[in-house]
Amino acid sequence: MRKSPWVLLIFVLIGGLMGGILGEILHVMAPQGNIQSIFSTHFTPGISPPLTIDLVLLKLTLGFTIKVNLLSILGMFIGVYLYKNV
């Protein structure tokens, strides 16, 4: 059976989303210390500030940021693993 790349994308996105949610929960619930600092560290690649094109009649704004932490990356790897084994 041939697997679709769209299914892989869905698995990776869901894995990253679940990992990101778990990271945010751990950030709030974990006591102050090493665990909280490790799991709350994130980086945000993207376009900041957003690109704005003003054409007088139409104004376009394009921008995005992605908040990535350790657990979201781990969730993406788990999504790829599940994709290969399902």
Summary of the structure (lengths in Angstrom):
residues: 86
radius of gyration: 17.5
end to end distance: 11.0
largest distance: 52.8
contacts: 210
relative contact order: 0.24
helix: 56%
strand: 16%
